[in-house]
Amino acid sequence: MLTALKERPSALYLLLAAYFLANMAVRLMLPASLELDEGQQLYYAQWLSLGYDSQPPFYNWIQYGVVQLLGPTVLSLTLLKNLMLFASYALMAATGFMLLKRRDLAVIAALAILTMPQVSFEAQRDLTHTVALIFCTALFVFALLGTLKSPSLAGYALTGLAIGCGTISKYNFALIPLAAVLALLCEPQWRRRLFDWRILVTLAIAALVVLPHGLWFLDHMEEATRNTIGKMTDTKLKTLTGQIAVGLRSLTAAALASAALTTLLLLIPFGANLKATLRSGNEWSRLLGRIMMFVVVFLALMVLFGGVSFIKDRWLAPCFLMLPLYLCLKVEAANSAPDTALKRFLPVALVIMVLVPLTLTLRVFLAGSYVEYQKQNVPYEKAIDGALAALPQRPALVLTVDQQLAGNVRLHAPDLAVAVPGNRATTSATFQHPQAVLLLWRDKGRPQPELPQNLQDWLATQPDMKQQTVGSLALPYIHGKAGDFYHFHYAFYTP
């Protein structure tokens, strides 16, 4: 394997493909109970919209297409995610092969992405929009650096496509091309690329891609930003000094969580000549270093002047996606990489390739004994089947308390429409005058749980609906300890 990786780029792509196929196999082997983002994706895959909630719709649109082809299944979810992650690694690998003279360094730059927990583990566990952001960042880096190296109209167009898709994958992607512009202005030889007439093609394509959702965003600005702003601010902090201190501490922790492990593990192949590496660089490493630096500076300014007090590490993961390539570029510029560099680092990558799917498996199969129960341990299929079997007739609509539960209903009863009261989905004409409605919710550990508020609010708007059936289900966890149960409640209404 070592020789093949050094001599043939195709060997790296085959290794990555095998890794993501293994992750797909693991997800298909695990229980068909959906994580938070998985449930949301199947819920929203019922229809196409220019916007859905506080997240842009790029991933939703692609997921909708996959669901139309393969149905609302776990395969639809895991196939899209792993194809997008494979493409992200492959694009960063292609960028490394394009810029680095030593092929083994390009391989290390690609495999070192595995050392980022947010990209290797969290993205597999339960992320969707962040996966899209990782892919668009990789596409942007590939297109931008390829255009700088060999300018062409196609390169400028691809860069515009990456910017447009990235902007509608997650709004914070906008920081990366903005940082790239400032980084290009700092390097005299790159400035002329910004003032090339073909940059108009970049801007036009980016604008065309963003325009449909952008128009929706202008009409739904509060809805699109409320949740994100809520995650980034803390109303309990009463003083500006306290907010800034907490925000800068959060930013520092997020940056270290994104970059520290990768940097430390790359000391294994490169640590012997660390001083020479730190002093060296070229135009490519300077560009990537400045892009990452400017993104962090932008976030710091948001803390200082925008009231931001909390930054999650996964928000920085796409920015530091270029960190391994940056470090490998500096190593090559210093001529400090030993011939055994890949031999030293490959075991690290292979261990991670085993640990990620193994951990994803064991956290479910050992739940209740050694770790806490996961969302995949919840017996959604039995709950949905049990509730439907207890009804006098098949409902026309299922209403649930949240999108995760709605997605699980969609997975196990794909013939039924499902909605979450209070979500924009309920404004669809499909849901206006249901003939028979099943309300389904969890008890959250309470002995006699009340009907959740959003379901109560919906019933208040339907005075003609009468309760026909009500019941509870106490079901054992999947792979759980004997005597451990998860509780569901349901109510059936007809006009």
FENRA-V850577 format. One record per backbone hydrogen bond with DSSP energy under -0.5 kcal/mol. CO is the residue of the C=O (numbers start at 0). NH is the residue of the N-H. If there is no record, write none. Layout:
co:CO nh:NH
co:CO nh:NH
//
This chain:
co:0 nh:4
co:1 nh:5
co:2 nh:6
co:3 nh:7
co:7 nh:10
co:7 nh:11
co:8 nh:11
co:8 nh:12
co:9 nh:13
co:10 nh:14
co:11 nh:15
co:12 nh:16
co:13 nh:17
co:14 nh:18
co:15 nh:19
co:16 nh:20
co:17 nh:21
co:18 nh:22
co:19 nh:23
co:20 nh:24
co:21 nh:25
co:22 nh:26
co:23 nh:27
co:24 nh:28
co:25 nh:29
co:30 nh:32
co:34 nh:38
co:35 nh:39
co:36 nh:40
co:37 nh:41
co:38 nh:42
co:39 nh:43
co:40 nh:44
co:42 nh:45
co:43 nh:46
co:54 nh:51
co:54 nh:52
co:56 nh:60
co:57 nh:61
co:58 nh:62
co:59 nh:63
co:60 nh:64
co:61 nh:65
co:62 nh:66
co:63 nh:67
co:64 nh:68
co:65 nh:69
co:66 nh:70
co:70 nh:72
co:72 nh:76
co:73 nh:77
co:74 nh:78
co:75 nh:79
co:76 nh:80
co:77 nh:81
co:78 nh:82
co:79 nh:83
co:80 nh:84
co:81 nh:85
co:82 nh:86
co:83 nh:87
co:84 nh:88
co:85 nh:89
co:86 nh:90
co:87 nh:91
co:88 nh:92
co:89 nh:93
co:90 nh:94
co:91 nh:95
co:92 nh:96
co:93 nh:97
co:94 nh:98
co:95 nh:99
co:100 nh:102
co:101 nh:105
co:102 nh:106
co:103 nh:107
co:104 nh:108
co:105 nh:109
co:106 nh:110
co:107 nh:111
co:109 nh:112
co:110 nh:113
co:111 nh:114
co:112 nh:115
co:114 nh:116
co:115 nh:118
co:115 nh:119
co:116 nh:120
co:116 nh:121
co:117 nh:122
co:120 nh:123
co:120 nh:124
co:121 nh:125
co:122 nh:126
co:127 nh:131
co:128 nh:132
co:129 nh:133
co:130 nh:134
co:131 nh:135
co:132 nh:136
co:133 nh:137
co:134 nh:138
co:135 nh:139
co:136 nh:140
co:137 nh:141
co:138 nh:142
co:139 nh:143
co:140 nh:144
co:141 nh:145
co:142 nh:146
co:143 nh:147
co:144 nh:148
co:145 nh:149
co:151 nh:155
co:152 nh:156
co:153 nh:157
co:154 nh:158
co:155 nh:159
co:156 nh:160
co:157 nh:161
co:158 nh:162
co:159 nh:163
co:160 nh:164
co:161 nh:165
co:162 nh:166
co:163 nh:167
co:165 nh:168
co:165 nh:169
co:167 nh:57
co:169 nh:172
co:170 nh:173
co:171 nh:174
co:172 nh:175
co:172 nh:176
co:173 nh:177
co:174 nh:178
co:175 nh:179
co:176 nh:180
co:177 nh:181
co:178 nh:182
co:179 nh:183
co:180 nh:184
co:181 nh:185
co:183 nh:186
co:185 nh:187
co:186 nh:189
co:186 nh:190
co:187 nh:190
co:187 nh:191
co:189 nh:192
co:189 nh:193
co:190 nh:193
co:190 nh:194
co:192 nh:195
co:195 nh:198
co:196 nh:199
co:197 nh:200
co:197 nh:201
co:198 nh:202
co:199 nh:203
co:200 nh:204
co:201 nh:205
co:202 nh:206
co:203 nh:207
co:204 nh:208
co:205 nh:209
co:206 nh:210
co:207 nh:211
co:209 nh:213
co:210 nh:214
co:211 nh:215
co:212 nh:216
co:213 nh:217
co:214 nh:218
co:215 nh:219
co:217 nh:220
co:219 nh:223
co:220 nh:224
co:221 nh:225
co:222 nh:226
co:224 nh:228
co:225 nh:229
co:226 nh:230
co:227 nh:231
co:228 nh:232
co:231 nh:308
co:231 nh:309
co:233 nh:236
co:235 nh:237
co:238 nh:242
co:239 nh:243
co:240 nh:244
co:241 nh:245
co:242 nh:246
co:243 nh:247
co:244 nh:248
co:245 nh:249
co:246 nh:250
co:247 nh:251
co:248 nh:252
co:249 nh:253
co:250 nh:254
co:251 nh:255
co:252 nh:256
co:253 nh:257
co:254 nh:258
co:255 nh:259
co:255 nh:260
co:258 nh:262
co:259 nh:263
co:260 nh:264
co:261 nh:265
co:263 nh:266
co:264 nh:267
co:265 nh:269
co:266 nh:270
co:268 nh:337
co:269 nh:272
co:270 nh:273
co:272 nh:276
co:273 nh:277
co:274 nh:278
co:275 nh:279
co:281 nh:285
co:282 nh:286
co:283 nh:287
co:284 nh:288
co:285 nh:289
co:286 nh:290
co:287 nh:291
co:288 nh:292
co:289 nh:293
co:290 nh:294
co:291 nh:295
co:292 nh:296
co:293 nh:297
co:294 nh:298
co:295 nh:299
co:296 nh:300
co:297 nh:301
co:298 nh:302
co:299 nh:303
co:300 nh:304
co:300 nh:305
co:301 nh:305
co:301 nh:307
co:302 nh:306
co:311 nh:314
co:311 nh:315
co:312 nh:315
co:312 nh:316
co:313 nh:317
co:315 nh:319
co:317 nh:320
co:318 nh:321
co:319 nh:322
co:321 nh:325
co:322 nh:326
co:323 nh:327
co:324 nh:328
co:325 nh:329
co:326 nh:330
co:327 nh:331
co:328 nh:332
co:329 nh:333
co:330 nh:334
co:330 nh:335
co:331 nh:334
co:335 nh:337
co:337 nh:340
co:339 nh:343
co:340 nh:344
co:341 nh:345
co:342 nh:346
co:344 nh:347
co:344 nh:348
co:345 nh:349
co:346 nh:350
co:347 nh:351
co:348 nh:352
co:349 nh:353
co:350 nh:354
co:351 nh:355
co:352 nh:356
co:353 nh:357
co:354 nh:358
co:355 nh:359
co:356 nh:360
co:357 nh:361
co:358 nh:362
co:360 nh:363
co:360 nh:364
co:361 nh:365
co:363 nh:366
co:365 nh:368
co:365 nh:369
co:365 nh:370
co:370 nh:367
co:373 nh:376
co:374 nh:377
co:376 nh:477
co:377 nh:379
co:378 nh:382
co:379 nh:383
co:380 nh:384
co:381 nh:385
co:382 nh:386
co:383 nh:387
co:384 nh:388
co:385 nh:389
co:387 nh:390
co:395 nh:416
co:396 nh:437
co:397 nh:418
co:398 nh:439
co:399 nh:420
co:401 nh:405
co:402 nh:406
co:403 nh:407
co:404 nh:408
co:405 nh:409
co:406 nh:410
co:407 nh:411
co:408 nh:412
co:412 nh:415
co:416 nh:397
co:418 nh:399
co:418 nh:420
co:419 nh:422
co:422 nh:425
co:423 nh:426
co:424 nh:427
co:427 nh:430
co:428 nh:431
co:428 nh:432
co:434 nh:494
co:435 nh:395
co:435 nh:396
co:436 nh:438
co:436 nh:492
co:437 nh:398
co:437 nh:439
co:438 nh:490
co:439 nh:400
co:440 nh:488
co:442 nh:445
co:445 nh:448
co:451 nh:454
co:451 nh:455
co:452 nh:456
co:453 nh:457
co:454 nh:458
co:455 nh:459
co:456 nh:460
co:457 nh:460
co:458 nh:461
co:461 nh:464
co:465 nh:493
co:468 nh:491
co:470 nh:489
co:472 nh:474
co:472 nh:487
co:474 nh:485
co:476 nh:479
co:480 nh:483
co:482 nh:484
co:483 nh:476
co:485 nh:474
co:486 nh:442
co:487 nh:472
co:488 nh:440
co:489 nh:470
co:490 nh:438
co:491 nh:467
co:491 nh:468
co:492 nh:436
co:493 nh:465
//
